[in-house]
């Protein structure tokens, strides 16, 4: 098992909407890239989620409270919190997120935002 990752480089170089990096027994790291004015979509998890903004800026909405986010910010999303992250700029928004427990299948790569049915 690999234990050390250049997360800043992996996140900045990522061109996919979502890519799983590592999944352990009780947690998971996923990198994401949001296009200009793209969002992740309002969601809620049965897991805690921590998002770290590596580059770009946008807004985080947590239980209807809006917060500006930018490079270097950490967003804590406790389980059961309705949340959305939106890139409000014309540049890419790059972030990595930690789920505890894991939320995506090992090897997940979504090249684009999945369509909403």
MOPAC internal coordinates of N, CA, C and O (Angstrom, degrees):
PM7 1SCF
backbone

  N    0.0000 0     0.00 0     0.00 0    0    0    0
  C    1.4538 1     0.00 0     0.00 0    1    0    0
  C    1.5256 1   108.80 1     0.00 0    2    1    0
  O    1.2310 1   120.80 1   -43.45 1    3    2    1
  N    1.3034 1   116.07 1   136.55 1    3    2    1
  C    1.4587 1   121.14 1   176.52 1    5    3    2
  C    1.5285 1   108.55 1   -80.70 1    6    5    3
  O    1.2310 1   120.28 1   -42.08 1    7    6    5
  N    1.3356 1   117.07 1   137.92 1    7    6    5
  C    1.4607 1   121.41 1  -176.00 1    9    7    6
  C    1.5224 1   114.35 1  -113.72 1   10    9    7
  O    1.2310 1   119.70 1   159.29 1   11   10    9
  N    1.3198 1   118.17 1   -20.71 1   11   10    9
  C    1.4599 1   121.35 1  -175.51 1   13   11   10
  C    1.5294 1   109.06 1  -124.23 1   14   13   11
  O    1.2310 1   121.11 1   -47.02 1   15   14   13
  N    1.3355 1   115.49 1   132.98 1   15   14   13
  C    1.4612 1   121.64 1  -177.00 1   17   15   14
  C    1.5247 1   109.59 1  -132.61 1   18   17   15
  O    1.2310 1   119.33 1   -40.20 1   19   18   17
  N    1.3305 1   118.89 1   139.80 1   19   18   17
  C    1.4680 1   121.67 1   173.91 1   21   19   18
  C    1.5412 1   108.76 1   -80.39 1   22   21   19
  O    1.2310 1   120.39 1  -106.89 1   23   22   21
  N    1.3263 1   116.86 1    73.11 1   23   22   21
  C    1.4727 1   121.83 1  -168.28 1   25   23   22
  C    1.5253 1   112.49 1   -60.74 1   26   25   23
  O    1.2310 1   119.80 1   143.89 1   27   26   25
  N    1.3289 1   117.98 1   -36.11 1   27   26   25
  C    1.4539 1   120.16 1   179.19 1   29   27   26
  C    1.5295 1   110.39 1   -62.73 1   30   29   27
  O    1.2310 1   120.51 1   132.54 1   31   30   29
  N    1.3216 1   116.63 1   -47.46 1   31   30   29
  C    1.4687 1   121.66 1   179.31 1   33   31   30
  C    1.5235 1   111.32 1   -66.18 1   34   33   31
  O    1.2310 1   120.23 1   133.58 1   35   34   33
  N    1.3282 1   117.16 1   -46.42 1   35   34   33
  C    1.4696 1   120.34 1   178.85 1   37   35   34
  C    1.5232 1   110.99 1   -57.44 1   38   37   35
  O    1.2310 1   120.68 1   136.75 1   39   38   37
  N    1.3353 1   116.31 1   -43.25 1   39   38   37
  C    1.4646 1   120.75 1  -177.74 1   41   39   38
  C    1.5222 1   110.84 1   -67.59 1   42   41   39
  O    1.2310 1   120.19 1   133.25 1   43   42   41
  N    1.3205 1   117.25 1   -46.75 1   43   42   41
  C    1.4703 1   120.46 1  -179.03 1   45   43   42
  C    1.5255 1   112.29 1   -65.45 1   46   45   43
  O    1.2310 1   120.04 1   146.06 1   47   46   45
  N    1.3323 1   117.53 1   -33.94 1   47   46   45
  C    1.4687 1   121.46 1  -178.79 1   49   47   46
  C    1.5254 1   113.31 1   -82.38 1   50   49   47
  O    1.2310 1   119.90 1   166.52 1   51   50   49
  N    1.3183 1   117.80 1   -13.48 1   51   50   49
  C    1.4649 1   121.97 1  -176.64 1   53   51   50
  C    1.5299 1   111.40 1   -68.66 1   54   53   51
  O    1.2310 1   120.40 1   -48.72 1   55   54   53
  N    1.3241 1   116.83 1   131.28 1   55   54   53
  C    1.4687 1   120.91 1   176.55 1   57   55   54
  C    1.5273 1   111.78 1  -112.29 1   58   57   55
  O    1.2310 1   120.09 1   179.51 1   59   58   57
  N    1.3260 1   117.44 1    -0.49 1   59   58   57
  C    1.4640 1   121.34 1  -179.01 1   61   59   58
  C    1.5258 1   111.06 1   -90.48 1   62   61   59
  O    1.2310 1   120.84 1   -26.70 1   63   62   61
  N    1.3239 1   116.01 1   153.30 1   63   62   61
  C    1.4596 1   120.63 1   175.82 1   65   63   62
  C    1.5261 1   110.05 1   -57.28 1   66   65   63
  O    1.2310 1   120.65 1   133.31 1   67   66   65
  N    1.3406 1   116.36 1   -46.69 1   67   66   65
  C    1.4689 1   120.44 1  -177.79 1   69   67   66
  C    1.5216 1   109.51 1  -148.94 1   70   69   67
  O    1.2310 1   121.09 1   -42.63 1   71   70   69
  N    1.3349 1   115.51 1   137.37 1   71   70   69
  C    1.4626 1   120.42 1   176.30 1   73   71   70
  C    1.5294 1   109.24 1  -147.07 1   74   73   71
  O    1.2310 1   121.18 1   -55.81 1   75   74   73
  N    1.3300 1   115.35 1   124.19 1   75   74   73
  C    1.4686 1   121.34 1   176.54 1   77   75   74
  C    1.5152 1   108.56 1   -72.16 1   78   77   75
  O    1.2310 1   120.48 1   -46.38 1   79   78   77
  N    1.3330 1   116.68 1   133.62 1   79   78   77
  C    1.4639 1   121.97 1  -179.51 1   81   79   78
  C    1.5210 1   111.05 1  -103.31 1   82   81   79
  O    1.2310 1   120.28 1   130.93 1   83   82   81
  N    1.3229 1   117.08 1   -49.07 1   83   82   81
  C    1.4683 1   121.24 1  -179.03 1   85   83   82
  C    1.5258 1   108.57 1  -153.42 1   86   85   83
  O    1.2310 1   121.01 1   -39.61 1   87   86   85
  N    1.3149 1   115.68 1   140.39 1   87   86   85
  C    1.4593 1   121.73 1   176.57 1   89   87   86
  C    1.5190 1   108.17 1  -128.30 1   90   89   87
  O    1.2310 1   121.29 1   -54.02 1   91   90   89
  N    1.3284 1   115.14 1   125.98 1   91   90   89
  C    1.4576 1   121.40 1   176.64 1   93   91   90
  C    1.5147 1   110.11 1  -103.68 1   94   93   91
  O    1.2310 1   120.95 1    14.52 1   95   94   93
  N    1.3182 1   115.79 1  -165.48 1   95   94   93
  C    1.4633 1   120.42 1   179.50 1   97   95   94
  C    1.5271 1   111.91 1   -67.54 1   98   97   95
  O    1.2310 1   119.86 1   144.48 1   99   98   97
  N    1.3323 1   117.88 1   -35.52 1   99   98   97
  C    1.4614 1   121.47 1  -173.72 1  101   99   98
  C    1.5227 1   114.35 1  -130.27 1  102  101   99
  O    1.2310 1   119.80 1  -169.77 1  103  102  101
  N    1.3202 1   117.98 1    10.23 1  103  102  101
  C    1.4608 1   119.71 1  -178.99 1  105  103  102
  C    1.5279 1   110.44 1  -157.27 1  106  105  103
  O    1.2310 1   121.77 1    -9.89 1  107  106  105
  N    1.3341 1   114.22 1   170.11 1  107  106  105
  C    1.4628 1   120.35 1  -175.99 1  109  107  106
  C    1.5229 1   109.14 1  -155.15 1  110  109  107
  O    1.2310 1   120.48 1   -35.58 1  111  110  109
  N    1.3380 1   116.69 1   144.42 1  111  110  109
  C    1.4595 1   122.32 1   174.37 1  113  111  110
  C    1.5253 1   108.41 1  -116.00 1  114  113  111
  O    1.2310 1   121.16 1   -48.97 1  115  114  113
  N    1.3421 1   115.38 1   131.03 1  115  114  113
  C    1.4599 1   123.38 1  -179.01 1  117  115  114
  C    1.5250 1   107.23 1  -130.90 1  118  117  115
  O    1.2310 1   120.04 1   -42.14 1  119  118  117
  N    1.3443 1   117.53 1   137.86 1  119  118  117
  C    1.4584 1   121.15 1   173.82 1  121  119  118
  C    1.5215 1   108.74 1  -104.24 1  122  121  119
  O    1.2310 1   120.99 1   -30.21 1  123  122  121
  N    1.3493 1   115.70 1   149.79 1  123  122  121
  C    1.4580 1   120.76 1  -177.24 1  125  123  122
  C    1.5228 1   110.06 1  -139.58 1  126  125  123
  O    1.2310 1   121.11 1   -27.80 1  127  126  125
  N    1.3280 1   115.47 1   152.20 1  127  126  125
  C    1.4557 1   123.09 1   173.91 1  129  127  126
  C    1.5260 1   107.64 1  -134.44 1  130  129  127
  O    1.2310 1   120.86 1   -60.96 1  131  130  129
  N    1.3292 1   115.96 1   119.04 1  131  130  129
  C    1.4633 1   120.89 1   179.10 1  133  131  130
  C    1.5213 1   109.28 1  -104.67 1  134  133  131
  O    1.2310 1   120.67 1   -51.91 1  135  134  133
  N    1.3264 1   116.33 1   128.09 1  135  134  133
  C    1.4556 1   122.14 1   177.12 1  137  135  134
  C    1.5254 1   109.42 1   -68.64 1  138  137  135
  O    1.2310 1   120.86 1   -10.88 1  139  138  137
  N    1.3249 1   115.96 1   169.12 1  139  138  137
  C    1.4601 1   121.47 1   178.06 1  141  139  138
  C    1.5281 1   110.00 1   -51.69 1  142  141  139
  O    1.2310 1   120.55 1   -54.97 1  143  142  141
  N    1.3103 1   116.55 1   125.03 1  143  142  141
  C    1.4671 1   125.33 1   175.94 1  145  143  142
  C    1.5310 1   114.14 1    64.86 1  146  145  143
  O    1.2310 1   120.15 1  -164.00 1  147  146  145
  N    1.3194 1   117.32 1    16.00 1  147  146  145
  C    1.4733 1   122.01 1   176.11 1  149  147  146
  C    1.5268 1   108.92 1   -88.24 1  150  149  147
  O    1.2310 1   120.82 1   -28.90 1  151  150  149
  N    1.3312 1   116.04 1   151.10 1  151  150  149
  C    1.4639 1   120.16 1   175.07 1  153  151  150
  C    1.5193 1   109.69 1  -126.47 1  154  153  151
  O    1.2310 1   120.85 1   -10.44 1  155  154  153
  N    1.3419 1   115.99 1   169.56 1  155  154  153
  C    1.4615 1   119.03 1   177.67 1  157  155  154
  C    1.5163 1   110.89 1   -84.68 1  158  157  155
  O    1.2310 1   120.55 1   162.39 1  159  158  157
  N    1.3291 1   116.55 1   -17.61 1  159  158  157
  C    1.4573 1   121.28 1  -176.22 1  161  159  158
  C    1.5219 1   110.07 1    93.43 1  162  161  159
  O    1.2310 1   120.75 1   -40.22 1  163  162  161
  N    1.3138 1   116.17 1   139.78 1  163  162  161
  C    1.4642 1   120.62 1  -179.72 1  165  163  162
  C    1.5176 1   108.88 1   -60.08 1  166  165  163
  O    1.2310 1   120.71 1   -49.03 1  167  166  165
  N    1.3297 1   116.24 1   130.97 1  167  166  165
  C    1.4636 1   120.93 1  -178.79 1  169  167  166
  C    1.5180 1   110.21 1  -149.77 1  170  169  167
  O    1.2310 1   121.60 1   -11.90 1  171  170  169
  N    1.3219 1   114.54 1   168.10 1  171  170  169
  C    1.4628 1   122.09 1   175.84 1  173  171  170
  C    1.5222 1   106.79 1  -145.88 1  174  173  171
  O    1.2310 1   120.48 1   -38.57 1  175  174  173
  N    1.3354 1   116.68 1   141.43 1  175  174  173
  C    1.4650 1   121.20 1  -177.52 1  177  175  174
  C    1.5228 1   110.93 1  -123.10 1  178  177  175
  O    1.2310 1   121.22 1   -22.21 1  179  178  177
  N    1.3238 1   115.27 1   157.79 1  179  178  177
  C    1.4618 1   122.04 1   171.02 1  181  179  178
  C    1.5221 1   109.36 1   -90.76 1  182  181  179
  O    1.2310 1   121.06 1  -153.94 1  183  182  181
  N    1.3217 1   115.58 1    26.06 1  183  182  181
  C    1.4626 1   122.35 1  -178.70 1  185  183  182
  C    1.5192 1   108.36 1  -139.19 1  186  185  183
  O    1.2310 1   120.70 1   -24.55 1  187  186  185
  N    1.3236 1   116.27 1   155.45 1  187  186  185
  C    1.4569 1   120.20 1   169.15 1  189  187  186
  C    1.5207 1   107.91 1   -74.13 1  190  189  187
  O    1.2310 1   120.89 1   -29.27 1  191  190  189
  N    1.3346 1   115.90 1   150.73 1  191  190  189
  C    1.4566 1   121.25 1   178.65 1  193  191  190
  C    1.5229 1   108.52 1  -139.23 1  194  193  191
  O    1.2310 1   120.94 1   -44.71 1  195  194  193
  N    1.3154 1   115.80 1   135.29 1  195  194  193
  C    1.4596 1   122.14 1   174.98 1  197  195  194
  C    1.5188 1   106.83 1  -121.45 1  198  197  195
  O    1.2310 1   120.41 1   -52.33 1  199  198  197
  N    1.3351 1   116.83 1   127.67 1  199  198  197
  C    1.4592 1   121.92 1   178.01 1  201  199  198
  C    1.5213 1   108.76 1  -114.91 1  202  201  199
  O    1.2310 1   120.24 1   -43.34 1  203  202  201
  N    1.3252 1   117.14 1   136.66 1  203  202  201
  C    1.4589 1   122.45 1   177.30 1  205  203  202
  C    1.5257 1   107.93 1  -121.51 1  206  205  203
  O    1.2310 1   120.93 1   -56.90 1  207  206  205
  N    1.3339 1   115.83 1   123.10 1  207  206  205
  C    1.4603 1   121.53 1  -178.95 1  209  207  206
  C    1.5311 1   108.18 1   -83.72 1  210  209  207
  O    1.2310 1   120.68 1   -61.25 1  211  210  209
  N    1.3330 1   116.31 1   118.75 1  211  210  209
  C    1.4613 1   122.03 1  -177.59 1  213  211  210
  C    1.5295 1   110.91 1   -93.76 1  214  213  211
  O    1.2310 1   119.98 1   143.47 1  215  214  213
  N    1.3267 1   117.65 1   -36.53 1  215  214  213
  C    1.4645 1   121.00 1   174.93 1  217  215  214
  C    1.5198 1   109.14 1  -156.90 1  218  217  215
  O    1.2310 1   121.49 1   -27.65 1  219  218  217
  N    1.3345 1   114.76 1   152.35 1  219  218  217
  C    1.4533 1   120.28 1  -179.88 1  221  219  218
  C    1.5188 1   112.05 1    96.00 1  222  221  219
  O    1.2310 1   121.55 1     6.52 1  223  222  221
  N    1.3286 1   114.65 1  -173.48 1  223  222  221
  C    1.4642 1   120.46 1  -179.93 1  225  223  222
  C    1.5186 1   109.52 1  -150.24 1  226  225  223
  O    1.2310 1   121.44 1   -17.33 1  227  226  225
  N    1.3157 1   114.85 1   162.67 1  227  226  225
  C    1.4568 1   119.40 1  -178.89 1  229  227  226
  C    1.5077 1   111.10 1  -179.78 1  230  229  227
  O    1.2310 1   121.59 1    29.47 1  231  230  229
  N    1.3271 1   114.56 1  -150.53 1  231  230  229
  C    1.4633 1   119.34 1   177.37 1  233  231  230
  C    1.5162 1   109.49 1  -138.18 1  234  233  231
  O    1.2310 1   121.88 1   -31.33 1  235  234  233
  N    1.3165 1   114.00 1   148.67 1  235  234  233
  C    1.4608 1   122.52 1   174.28 1  237  235  234
  C    1.5159 1   106.98 1  -115.55 1  238  237  235
  O    1.2310 1   120.49 1   -49.86 1  239  238  237
  N    1.3200 1   116.67 1   130.14 1  239  238  237
  C    1.4590 1   121.48 1   174.80 1  241  239  238
  C    1.5194 1   106.99 1  -113.62 1  242  241  239
  O    1.2310 1   120.89 1   -60.17 1  243  242  241
  N    1.3339 1   115.91 1   119.83 1  243  242  241
  C    1.4627 1   122.63 1   179.90 1  245  243  242
  C    1.5225 1   108.03 1  -125.42 1  246  245  243
  O    1.2310 1   120.80 1   -63.03 1  247  246  245
  N    1.3408 1   116.07 1   116.97 1  247  246  245
  C    1.4669 1   121.22 1  -177.85 1  249  247  246
  C    1.5276 1   111.19 1    46.71 1  250  249  247
  O    1.2310 1   121.10 1  -130.09 1  251  250  249
  N    1.3358 1   115.50 1    49.91 1  251  250  249
  C    1.4662 1   124.63 1   176.43 1  253  251  250
  C    1.5214 1   114.58 1    69.53 1  254  253  251
  O    1.2310 1   119.21 1  -171.82 1  255  254  253
  N    1.3348 1   119.12 1     8.18 1  255  254  253
  C    1.4661 1   122.01 1   175.20 1  257  255  254
  C    1.5246 1   108.33 1  -101.90 1  258  257  255
  O    1.2310 1   120.60 1   -55.77 1  259  258  257
  N    1.3374 1   116.46 1   124.23 1  259  258  257
  C    1.4597 1   121.82 1  -176.55 1  261  259  258
  C    1.5263 1   110.97 1   -95.50 1  262  261  259
  O    1.2310 1   120.97 1   -43.50 1  263  262  261
  N    1.3393 1   115.76 1   136.50 1  263  262  261
  C    1.4641 1   122.34 1  -179.58 1  265  263  262
  C    1.5255 1   108.76 1  -134.34 1  266  265  263
  O    1.2310 1   120.11 1   -45.55 1  267  266  265
  N    1.3350 1   117.39 1   134.45 1  267  266  265
  C    1.4629 1   121.12 1   172.32 1  269  267  266
  C    1.5190 1   108.41 1   -73.54 1  270  269  267
  O    1.2310 1   120.55 1   -39.32 1  271  270  269
  N    1.3407 1   116.55 1   140.68 1  271  270  269
  C    1.4637 1   121.20 1   178.41 1  273  271  270
  C    1.5211 1   109.22 1  -131.34 1  274  273  271
  O    1.2310 1   121.13 1   -31.18 1  275  274  273
  N    1.3201 1   115.45 1   148.82 1  275  274  273
  C    1.4549 1   121.21 1   179.75 1  277  275  274
  C    1.5230 1   109.50 1  -151.70 1  278  277  275
  O    1.2310 1   120.69 1    -5.37 1  279  278  277
  N    1.3205 1   116.29 1   174.63 1  279  278  277
  C    1.4617 1   122.64 1  -179.03 1  281  279  278
  C    1.5280 1   111.35 1   -47.04 1  282  281  279
  O    1.2310 1   121.03 1   -50.03 1  283  282  281
  N    1.3232 1   115.63 1   129.97 1  283  282  281
  C    1.4592 1   121.74 1   178.90 1  285  283  282
  C    1.5121 1   114.61 1    94.61 1  286  285  283
  O    1.2310 1   120.02 1   170.26 1  287  286  285
  N    1.3322 1   117.57 1    -9.74 1  287  286  285
  C    1.4672 1   120.38 1  -179.70 1  289  287  286
  C    1.5206 1   111.65 1   -80.55 1  290  289  287
  O    1.2310 1   121.16 1   -32.13 1  291  290  289
  N    1.3202 1   115.40 1   147.87 1  291  290  289
  C    1.4623 1   123.81 1   173.56 1  293  291  290
  C    1.5217 1   107.24 1  -115.61 1  294  293  291
  O    1.2310 1   120.59 1   -46.42 1  295  294  293
  N    1.3170 1   116.48 1   133.58 1  295  294  293
  C    1.4646 1   122.39 1   178.26 1  297  295  294
  C    1.5219 1   107.73 1  -115.76 1  298  297  295
  O    1.2310 1   120.28 1   -58.70 1  299  298  297
  N    1.3293 1   117.07 1   121.30 1  299  298  297
  C    1.4635 1   122.49 1   177.78 1  301  299  298
  C    1.5182 1   108.52 1   -97.22 1  302  301  299
  O    1.2310 1   120.68 1   -55.85 1  303  302  301
  N    1.3342 1   116.31 1   124.15 1  303  302  301
  C    1.4643 1   122.26 1  -179.91 1  305  303  302
  C    1.5325 1   107.66 1  -120.74 1  306  305  303
  O    1.2310 1   119.80 1   -83.19 1  307  306  305
  N    1.3348 1   117.98 1    96.81 1  307  306  305
  C    1.4670 1   119.43 1   178.12 1  309  307  306
  C    1.5324 1   111.09 1   -64.95 1  310  309  307
  O    1.2310 1   120.52 1   -27.42 1  311  310  309
  N    1.3220 1   116.62 1   152.58 1  311  310  309
  C    1.4664 1   119.93 1   178.82 1  313  311  310
  C    1.5219 1   109.53 1   -52.57 1  314  313  311
  O    1.2310 1   121.25 1   -35.72 1  315  314  313
  N    1.3287 1   115.21 1   144.28 1  315  314  313
  C    1.4571 1   121.05 1   178.60 1  317  315  314
  C    1.5176 1   114.71 1    83.35 1  318  317  315
  O    1.2310 1   119.51 1   179.85 1  319  318  317
  N    1.3284 1   118.54 1    -0.15 1  319  318  317
  C    1.4649 1   122.48 1  -179.70 1  321  319  318
  C    1.5255 1   109.96 1   -88.90 1  322  321  319
  O    1.2310 1   120.33 1   -56.63 1  323  322  321
  N    1.3148 1   116.98 1   123.37 1  323  322  321
  C    1.4651 1   120.97 1   174.06 1  325  323  322
  C    1.5267 1   107.10 1   -71.54 1  326  325  323
  O    1.2310 1   120.70 1   -49.41 1  327  326  325
  N    1.3354 1   116.27 1   130.59 1  327  326  325
  C    1.4604 1   118.81 1  -174.56 1  329  327  326
  C    1.5225 1   112.10 1  -150.96 1  330  329  327
  O    1.2310 1   121.97 1   -23.54 1  331  330  329
  N    1.3285 1   113.83 1   156.46 1  331  330  329
  C    1.4558 1   122.06 1   175.00 1  333  331  330
  C    1.5236 1   107.65 1  -149.70 1  334  333  331
  O    1.2310 1   120.83 1   -35.22 1  335  334  333
  N    1.3094 1   116.01 1   144.78 1  335  334  333
  C    1.4639 1   122.89 1   174.07 1  337  335  334
  C    1.5202 1   106.60 1  -118.47 1  338  337  335
  O    1.2310 1   120.46 1   -50.97 1  339  338  337
  N    1.3361 1   116.73 1   129.03 1  339  338  337
  C    1.4579 1   122.07 1  -178.99 1  341  339  338
  C    1.5191 1   109.80 1  -125.58 1  342  341  339
  O    1.2310 1   120.72 1   -46.82 1  343  342  341
  N    1.3183 1   116.22 1   133.18 1  343  342  341
  C    1.4547 1   121.93 1   171.56 1  345  343  342
  C    1.5233 1   106.38 1   -81.06 1  346  345  343
  O    1.2310 1   120.07 1   -66.32 1  347  346  345
  N    1.3244 1   117.46 1   113.68 1  347  346  345
  C    1.4609 1   121.24 1  -177.54 1  349  347  346
  C    1.5268 1   112.33 1   -97.14 1  350  349  347
  O    1.2310 1   120.37 1  -174.06 1  351  350  349
  N    1.3307 1   116.90 1     5.94 1  351  350  349
  C    1.4650 1   120.32 1  -176.16 1  353  351  350
  C    1.5289 1   111.04 1  -111.22 1  354  353  351
  O    1.2310 1   121.36 1    -1.01 1  355  354  353
  N    1.3240 1   115.01 1   178.99 1  355  354  353
  C    1.4634 1   121.58 1   175.99 1  357  355  354
  C    1.5240 1   111.84 1   -93.16 1  358  357  355
  O    1.2310 1   120.20 1  -178.84 1  359  358  357
  N    1.3218 1   117.23 1     1.16 1  359  358  357
  C    1.4603 1   123.85 1   178.20 1  361  359  358
  C    1.5254 1   109.06 1  -103.28 1  362  361  359
  O    1.2310 1   120.28 1   -14.17 1  363  362  361
  N    1.3315 1   117.07 1   165.83 1  363  362  361
  C    1.4641 1   120.78 1   176.04 1  365  363  362
  C    1.5255 1   110.39 1   -70.11 1  366  365  363
  O    1.2310 1   120.75 1   -35.02 1  367  366  365
  N    1.3120 1   116.18 1   144.98 1  367  366  365
  C    1.4666 1   122.93 1   172.71 1  369  367  366
  C    1.5204 1   106.52 1  -107.37 1  370  369  367
  O    1.2310 1   120.48 1   -62.39 1  371  370  369
  N    1.3333 1   116.69 1   117.61 1  371  370  369
  C    1.4683 1   122.02 1  -177.75 1  373  371  370
  C    1.5209 1   108.51 1  -111.31 1  374  373  371
  O    1.2310 1   121.01 1   -46.72 1  375  374  373
  N    1.3343 1   115.67 1   133.28 1  375  374  373
  C    1.4579 1   119.73 1   179.94 1  377  375  374
  C    1.5128 1   110.31 1  -149.32 1  378  377  375
  O    1.2310 1   121.46 1   -19.13 1  379  378  377
  N    1.3370 1   114.81 1   160.87 1  379  378  377
  C    1.4597 1   119.26 1   166.84 1  381  379  378
  C    1.5060 1   107.64 1  -123.34 1  382  381  379
  O    1.2310 1   121.38 1   -27.29 1  383  382  381
  N    1.3065 1   114.97 1   152.71 1  383  382  381
  C    1.4528 1   120.59 1  -176.45 1  385  383  382
  C    1.5195 1   110.04 1  -134.36 1  386  385  383
  O    1.2310 1   121.53 1   -34.85 1  387  386  385
  N    1.3210 1   114.68 1   145.15 1  387  386  385
  C    1.4588 1   122.25 1   177.94 1  389  387  386
  C    1.5224 1   107.46 1  -115.90 1  390  389  387
  O    1.2310 1   120.61 1   -55.36 1  391  390  389
  N    1.3179 1   116.43 1   124.64 1  391  390  389
  C    1.4629 1   122.87 1   175.60 1  393  391  390
  C    1.5237 1   108.71 1  -106.92 1  394  393  391
  O    1.2310 1   120.68 1   -38.14 1  395  394  393
  N    1.3139 1   116.31 1   141.86 1  395  394  393
  C    1.4713 1   120.55 1   174.69 1  397  395  394
  C    1.5255 1   108.15 1  -141.66 1  398  397  395
  O    1.2310 1   119.53 1   -76.44 1  399  398  397
  N    1.3239 1   118.50 1   103.56 1  399  398  397
  C    1.4643 1   129.83 1     1.97 1  401  399  398
  C    1.5381 1   112.04 1   -79.91 1  402  401  399
  O    1.2310 1   121.32 1    -0.40 1  403  402  401
  N    1.3292 1   115.08 1   179.60 1  403  402  401
  C    1.4671 1   122.50 1  -178.24 1  405  403  402
  C    1.5262 1   111.27 1   -58.90 1  406  405  403
  O    1.2310 1   121.08 1   -30.87 1  407  406  405
  N    1.3465 1   115.55 1   149.13 1  407  406  405
  C    1.4634 1   121.53 1  -179.60 1  409  407  406
  C    1.5252 1   113.57 1  -119.89 1  410  409  407
  O    1.2310 1   119.96 1   165.08 1  411  410  409
  N    1.3227 1   117.68 1   -14.92 1  411  410  409
  C    1.4647 1   121.29 1  -176.23 1  413  411  410
  C    1.5223 1   109.97 1  -125.58 1  414  413  411
  O    1.2310 1   120.59 1   -27.21 1  415  414  413
  N    1.3021 1   116.47 1   152.79 1  415  414  413
  C    1.4641 1   121.29 1   179.34 1  417  415  414
  C    1.5244 1   110.38 1   -65.45 1  418  417  415
  O    1.2310 1   120.94 1   -34.19 1  419  418  417
  N    1.3192 1   115.80 1   145.81 1  419  418  417
  C    1.4577 1   121.11 1   174.99 1  421  419  418
  C    1.5291 1   108.40 1   -56.16 1  422  421  419
  O    1.2310 1   120.59 1   -46.07 1  423  422  421
  N    1.3255 1   116.47 1   133.93 1  423  422  421
  C    1.4590 1   121.07 1   179.82 1  425  423  422
  C    1.5150 1   114.88 1    86.46 1  426  425  423
  O    1.2310 1   119.77 1  -176.99 1  427  426  425
  N    1.3325 1   118.05 1     3.01 1  427  426  425
  C    1.4621 1   121.07 1  -179.31 1  429  427  426
  C    1.5238 1   111.02 1   -58.04 1  430  429  427
  O    1.2310 1   121.00 1   -50.76 1  431  430  429
  N    1.3275 1   115.70 1   129.24 1  431  430  429
  C    1.4608 1   123.10 1   171.27 1  433  431  430
  C    1.5222 1   106.38 1  -138.24 1  434  433  431
  O    1.2310 1   120.50 1   -65.82 1  435  434  433
  N    1.3285 1   116.65 1   114.18 1  435  434  433
  C    1.4619 1   122.11 1   173.78 1  437  435  434
  C    1.5202 1   106.22 1  -108.80 1  438  437  435
  O    1.2310 1   120.29 1   -74.43 1  439  438  437
  N    1.3340 1   117.05 1   105.57 1  439  438  437
  C    1.4606 1   120.77 1  -177.37 1  441  439  438
  C    1.5194 1   111.29 1   -64.40 1  442  441  439
  O    1.2310 1   120.78 1   148.04 1  443  442  441
  N    1.3385 1   116.12 1   -31.96 1  443  442  441
  C    1.4562 1   122.25 1   177.71 1  445  443  442
  C    1.5126 1   108.42 1  -131.75 1  446  445  443
  O    1.2310 1   121.05 1   -15.10 1  447  446  445
  N    1.3238 1   115.59 1   164.90 1  447  446  445
  C    1.4545 1   120.24 1   176.09 1  449  447  446
  C    1.5234 1   108.31 1   -60.37 1  450  449  447
  O    1.2310 1   120.07 1   -52.36 1  451  450  449
  N    1.3469 1   117.48 1   127.64 1  451  450  449
  C    1.4703 1   119.42 1   178.15 1  453  451  450
  C    1.5283 1   110.44 1   -59.21 1  454  453  451
  O    1.2310 1   120.60 1   -37.69 1  455  454  453
  N    1.3273 1   116.46 1   142.31 1  455  454  453
  C    1.4621 1   120.01 1   179.69 1  457  455  454
  C    1.5157 1   109.81 1   -68.19 1  458  457  455
  O    1.2310 1   121.56 1   -34.96 1  459  458  457
  N    1.3274 1   114.62 1   145.04 1  459  458  457
  C    1.4632 1   120.58 1   178.89 1  461  459  458
  C    1.5133 1   108.50 1   -90.21 1  462  461  459
  O    1.2310 1   120.62 1   -55.51 1  463  462  461
  N    1.3183 1   116.42 1   124.49 1  463  462  461
  C    1.4676 1   120.50 1  -178.19 1  465  463  462
  C    1.5042 1   111.69 1   -86.11 1  466  465  463
  O    1.2310 1   120.10 1   180.00 1  467  466  465

